[in-house]
Amino acid sequence: MIAFIRKLFTANSTSPDLKKFLIVGLGNIGTEYHNTRHNIGFLALDHYAKEKEITFEEMRYGQMTKARHKGRSLFFLKPSTFMNNSGKAVRYWALKENIALQNILIITDDLNLPFGTLRLKPKGSDGGHNGLKDIQAQLNTPNYPRLRFGIHSEEKGYNTVDFVLGKWTSTEESALPERAKKMNQIIESFCTQGIGPTMNQFNGT
């Protein structure tokens, strides 16, 4: 991983700033995608911004905002490239802000996890998720942290595309504020305590 980090930041000719973090919430732009399962990354970042009273601004390849937490600089990105091209935005802002690979956290939905389950991992496959697939292609590695939010349904024979692009049920929606708050805690722990202790504390909660 270290060799790749050096390769990724060759253009900057400087070592990454290990006190900077890029938190990326995956989703699709447009009102038709608002409040859909595939946009859980956007929801998580919107909830964090609301709690911290910070505002997103339109920037290159997405909406951005920034916060400080215990001496760390946290950059929040909601890509405007649509899900299938998320990697373009991630790579651009990681290079621009000189952020290390291990300090990039991707928040995404996961069809294989029960609804509301939170799973933080330091690396992994794309699991058939097009956003993660493009990020892996753009970064040239699957070794980047990701926080998965379970959206699995017990319903049989549903259309996967329609399901992930569908709206939350009333039961799911009522659980989202508590789940979003938990994701906020995971984000801040990831940036201060590191991925190992954060996984031990929060995975499965």
C-alpha positions as CSV (number, residue, x, y, z in Angstrom):
1,M,0.0,0.0,0.0
2,I,2.8,2.4,0.9
3,A,4.3,2.0,-2.6
4,F,1.0,2.8,-4.2
5,I,0.5,5.9,-2.0
6,R,3.9,7.2,-3.3
7,K,2.9,6.5,-6.9
8,L,-0.5,8.1,-6.5
9,F,1.1,11.3,-5.2
10,T,4.0,11.6,-7.5
11,A,2.4,14.6,-9.2
12,N,2.5,16.5,-6.0
13,S,6.1,15.5,-5.1
14,T,5.3,15.7,-1.4
15,S,4.3,13.2,1.2
16,P,0.6,12.9,2.0
17,D,-0.7,15.0,5.0
18,L,-1.7,12.3,7.5
19,K,-3.9,14.7,9.4
20,K,-6.1,15.1,6.4
21,F,-9.0,12.8,5.6
22,L,-11.3,12.5,2.7
23,I,-14.8,11.2,3.6
24,V,-16.8,10.3,0.4
25,G,-20.5,9.6,0.5
26,L,-21.6,7.7,-2.6
27,G,-24.8,8.6,-4.4
28,N,-26.5,10.0,-7.5
29,I,-27.3,13.7,-8.0
30,G,-30.8,14.8,-8.9
31,T,-34.1,15.0,-7.0
32,E,-35.3,11.7,-8.4
33,Y,-32.5,10.0,-6.4
34,H,-33.1,11.8,-3.2
35,N,-33.9,9.6,-0.3
36,T,-33.1,6.4,-2.1
37,R,-31.2,3.4,-0.8
38,H,-28.3,3.9,-3.2
39,N,-27.8,7.4,-1.8
40,I,-27.1,6.4,1.8
41,G,-23.6,8.0,1.4
42,F,-25.1,11.4,0.6
43,L,-27.5,11.0,3.6
44,A,-24.7,10.3,6.0
45,L,-22.7,13.3,4.9
46,D,-25.8,15.6,5.0
47,H,-26.5,14.4,8.5
48,Y,-23.0,15.2,9.6
49,A,-23.1,18.6,8.0
50,K,-26.3,19.4,9.7
51,E,-25.0,18.4,13.1
52,K,-21.8,20.4,12.7
53,E,-23.6,23.4,11.0
54,I,-21.4,23.3,8.0
55,T,-22.6,23.9,4.4
56,F,-21.7,22.1,1.2
57,E,-20.6,24.1,-1.8
58,E,-20.5,23.2,-5.5
59,M,-16.9,22.3,-6.5
60,R,-15.2,20.4,-9.2
61,Y,-16.7,16.9,-9.5
62,G,-19.0,17.3,-6.5
63,Q,-20.2,19.1,-3.5
64,M,-17.6,19.7,-0.8
65,T,-17.4,20.9,2.8
66,K,-14.8,20.8,5.5
67,A,-14.6,20.4,9.2
68,R,-12.0,20.2,12.0
69,H,-12.0,17.5,14.6
70,K,-9.3,17.0,17.3
71,G,-6.6,18.5,15.1
72,R,-7.6,16.7,11.9
73,S,-8.9,18.2,8.7
74,L,-11.9,16.4,7.4
75,F,-13.0,17.0,3.7
76,F,-16.4,15.7,2.8
77,L,-17.3,14.9,-0.8
78,K,-20.6,14.1,-2.5
79,P,-19.5,13.3,-6.1
80,S,-21.6,14.8,-8.9
81,T,-20.2,12.3,-11.4
82,F,-23.0,9.8,-10.8
83,M,-22.4,6.5,-9.1
84,N,-20.7,4.7,-11.9
85,N,-17.9,7.4,-12.2
86,S,-17.4,8.0,-8.5
87,G,-13.7,7.2,-8.8
88,K,-12.9,10.2,-10.9
89,A,-14.0,12.6,-8.1
90,V,-12.3,10.6,-5.4
91,R,-8.9,10.5,-7.2
92,Y,-9.1,14.2,-8.1
93,W,-9.7,15.4,-4.5
94,A,-7.3,13.0,-3.0
95,L,-4.6,14.3,-5.2
96,K,-5.6,18.0,-4.9
97,E,-5.7,17.8,-1.1
98,N,-2.7,15.5,-0.8
99,I,-4.6,12.9,1.2
100,A,-3.1,9.4,1.9
101,L,-4.9,6.4,0.6
102,Q,-5.5,5.0,4.1
103,N,-7.2,8.3,5.0
104,I,-9.9,8.0,2.4
105,L,-13.2,6.6,3.7
106,I,-15.9,5.6,1.2
107,I,-19.5,5.4,2.6
108,T,-21.7,3.1,0.5
109,D,-24.8,0.8,0.5
110,D,-24.4,-2.9,0.6
111,L,-27.1,-5.4,-0.6
112,N,-25.5,-8.3,1.2
113,L,-25.8,-6.9,4.7
114,P,-29.0,-6.8,6.7
115,F,-30.7,-3.4,6.8
116,G,-28.9,-0.9,9.0
117,T,-25.8,-3.0,9.7
118,L,-22.6,-1.0,9.6
119,R,-19.4,-2.7,8.5
120,L,-16.1,-0.8,8.4
121,K,-13.3,-2.5,6.4
122,P,-9.8,-1.4,5.4
123,K,-10.1,-3.0,1.9
124,G,-12.1,-5.5,-0.1
125,S,-13.8,-6.3,-3.4
126,D,-16.3,-4.1,-5.1
127,G,-19.0,-6.7,-4.4
128,G,-20.7,-5.8,-7.7
129,H,-21.1,-2.2,-6.6
130,N,-20.4,0.0,-9.6
131,G,-19.3,3.0,-7.5
132,L,-16.7,0.9,-5.7
133,K,-15.7,-0.7,-9.0
134,D,-14.9,2.7,-10.5
135,I,-13.0,3.8,-7.4
136,Q,-10.9,0.7,-7.5
137,A,-10.1,1.3,-11.2
138,Q,-9.2,5.0,-10.6
139,L,-7.1,4.3,-7.6
140,N,-5.7,1.1,-9.1
141,T,-6.2,-0.8,-5.9
142,P,-9.0,-2.3,-3.7
143,N,-7.0,-1.3,-0.6
144,Y,-9.0,1.7,0.5
145,P,-11.2,1.9,3.6
146,R,-15.0,1.7,3.2
147,L,-18.0,1.9,5.5
148,R,-20.8,-0.3,4.2
149,F,-24.4,0.3,5.2
150,G,-26.7,-2.8,4.9
151,I,-29.8,-2.5,2.7
152,H,-30.6,-6.2,2.3
153,S,-34.2,-7.1,1.8
154,E,-35.8,-10.5,2.6
155,E,-38.3,-10.0,-0.2
156,K,-37.9,-12.6,-2.9
157,G,-37.6,-12.0,-6.7
158,Y,-37.2,-8.3,-6.6
159,N,-35.4,-6.3,-9.3
160,T,-32.0,-5.3,-7.9
161,V,-31.7,-2.0,-9.8
162,D,-35.2,-0.9,-8.9
163,F,-34.6,-1.9,-5.3
164,V,-31.4,0.1,-4.8
165,L,-32.8,3.1,-6.6
166,G,-36.1,2.8,-4.7
167,K,-37.2,4.9,-1.7
168,W,-36.8,3.7,1.8
169,T,-39.9,2.1,3.4
170,S,-41.5,4.0,6.3
171,T,-39.9,1.5,8.8
172,E,-36.5,1.9,7.3
173,E,-36.8,5.7,7.2
174,S,-37.7,5.9,10.8
175,A,-34.4,4.1,11.7
176,L,-32.2,6.3,9.6
177,P,-31.6,9.2,12.0
178,E,-30.1,6.8,14.6
179,R,-28.1,5.0,12.0
180,A,-26.8,8.3,10.6
181,K,-25.7,9.4,14.1
182,K,-23.8,6.2,14.5
183,M,-22.1,6.7,11.1
184,N,-21.0,10.2,12.4
185,Q,-19.4,8.5,15.4
186,I,-17.6,6.1,13.1
187,I,-16.3,8.8,10.9
188,E,-14.8,10.8,13.8
189,S,-13.4,7.6,15.4
190,F,-11.8,6.6,12.1
191,C,-10.1,10.0,11.8
192,T,-8.8,10.1,15.3
193,Q,-8.5,6.5,16.6
194,G,-7.7,4.7,13.4
195,I,-9.5,2.0,11.5
196,G,-8.6,-0.9,13.8
197,P,-10.0,0.4,17.1
198,T,-13.0,1.9,15.2
199,M,-13.8,-1.5,13.6
200,N,-13.5,-3.2,17.1
201,Q,-15.9,-0.6,18.6
202,F,-18.5,-0.2,16.0
203,N,-18.7,-3.1,13.5
204,G,-22.0,-4.9,13.9
205,T,-23.6,-2.2,16.1
